[in-house]
């Protein structure tokens, strides 16, 4: 059927944003045809065939929006590099359209937001097409300690398009859809590792930005101190383009008030020689239990990547120390913030929905056990019993301790001590300390293991160091070209 549509001849697999813009400018392809192309791939490979199950819901107006943007392009030109480009959103990001915002929870399957998230407004203003919502770990992995990453009661289990491997979570659907070429780019969210983990597992680029670079308004929350959205793409260039469209100061989100970056062209930091004279610290002092899945670390591939950094002119400092990395971190702050944030969100929902408190959510799930509780809800129950007190001594002291040990005695300490531009972590093991600090990381493909499983690593830095991380990651990407498409026709 794809040959009947003729779209395979118009649109190359893995086409980048700039390649698509060039083709649309020349009249070789339209945005309407691009939307149809991705819709076909989703129908063929996501919902049948290998059944990746990365898409939770499609936007029924996507083709109409594309047609309007095609007409606008003819009349006045393109608004931005995202004009007419399809984008998928994680299922916890609100849109004021015909799609639902549920975080994968059956209790919210009929929730249609009355507002666009701030970042969705930014995307629409840039001319992007919201193609649909992606599957995710239900409640962003806040539901059950035994729930498999990428599973939700609404969407089912998202699979890794490269095979029977750990798919990563909780932005699993966003990562898998990008990897399988069901979209140009996607938006994920992260509290800790939720962008970086699935990006590594699915051989894509994922940017977990500085907290406050992108507004959190209109995203179902997990943590006040650590939540952020971020771009997920097949190339560093595409991720940089999407990041520029997402950033900006939002009067309703205090985390963004320190952010002076708005409509920054992050592609201006792309430099093929970005590794030359870059000072990169290699962090290896990692206990095995820090890896969240057996087999995700490949020492040979990591050593090969470090060798490439050296050969490319980087000043590589081996065996750096981060004093606080292996400390016994507490998670009471996170649990208290989850209860408070989710309660606050549920209370704001329309009256016709069945739940408005965490306890009502738990009771609703128990009344619908067969559909809603495949993995139980022990995590929800545990947090529901906590005292909902952001003023407690325990909460206040832990909030301060997290910042001190992750920043002063963590990332910033290492950067200053060794004079580093960035720290290189294998896989995404630096996600927790960077999340507690609110600092950025970028995941980059670094090859494939002998069994075909994707391997990657993350560059991390201090607050608002995205330009540096993008420059270094782009240079590594251009040197190695590790990414390859999964074979969905097996």
Secondary structure as GFF3:
##gff-version 3
##sequence-region A 1 490
A	DSSP	alpha_helix	2	5	.	.	.	ID=ss1
A	DSSP	alpha_helix	7	10	.	.	.	ID=ss2
A	DSSP	alpha_helix	17	25	.	.	.	ID=ss3
A	DSSP	alpha_helix	31	41	.	.	.	ID=ss4
A	DSSP	pi_helix	42	46	.	.	.	ID=ss5
A	DSSP	beta_strand	55	58	.	.	.	ID=ss6
A	DSSP	alpha_helix	62	76	.	.	.	ID=ss7
A	DSSP	beta_strand	86	90	.	.	.	ID=ss8
A	DSSP	three_ten_helix	106	108	.	.	.	ID=ss9
A	DSSP	alpha_helix	118	125	.	.	.	ID=ss10
A	DSSP	beta_strand	129	134	.	.	.	ID=ss11
A	DSSP	three_ten_helix	138	141	.	.	.	ID=ss12
A	DSSP	beta_strand	151	152	.	.	.	ID=ss13
A	DSSP	beta_strand	156	157	.	.	.	ID=ss14
A	DSSP	alpha_helix	172	179	.	.	.	ID=ss15
A	DSSP	beta_strand	185	190	.	.	.	ID=ss16
A	DSSP	alpha_helix	196	201	.	.	.	ID=ss17
A	DSSP	beta_strand	205	208	.	.	.	ID=ss18
A	DSSP	beta_strand	228	233	.	.	.	ID=ss19
A	DSSP	alpha_helix	236	246	.	.	.	ID=ss20
A	DSSP	three_ten_helix	254	256	.	.	.	ID=ss21
A	DSSP	three_ten_helix	266	269	.	.	.	ID=ss22
A	DSSP	beta_strand	279	283	.	.	.	ID=ss23
A	DSSP	three_ten_helix	288	290	.	.	.	ID=ss24
A	DSSP	alpha_helix	299	311	.	.	.	ID=ss25
A	DSSP	beta_strand	315	317	.	.	.	ID=ss26
A	DSSP	alpha_helix	332	347	.	.	.	ID=ss27
A	DSSP	alpha_helix	358	367	.	.	.	ID=ss28
A	DSSP	alpha_helix	369	372	.	.	.	ID=ss29
A	DSSP	alpha_helix	378	384	.	.	.	ID=ss30
A	DSSP	alpha_helix	393	403	.	.	.	ID=ss31
A	DSSP	pi_helix	404	411	.	.	.	ID=ss32
A	DSSP	alpha_helix	412	418	.	.	.	ID=ss33
A	DSSP	beta_strand	422	426	.	.	.	ID=ss34
A	DSSP	alpha_helix	431	437	.	.	.	ID=ss35
A	DSSP	beta_strand	441	448	.	.	.	ID=ss36
A	DSSP	beta_strand	454	460	.	.	.	ID=ss37
A	DSSP	alpha_helix	466	480	.	.	.	ID=ss38
###
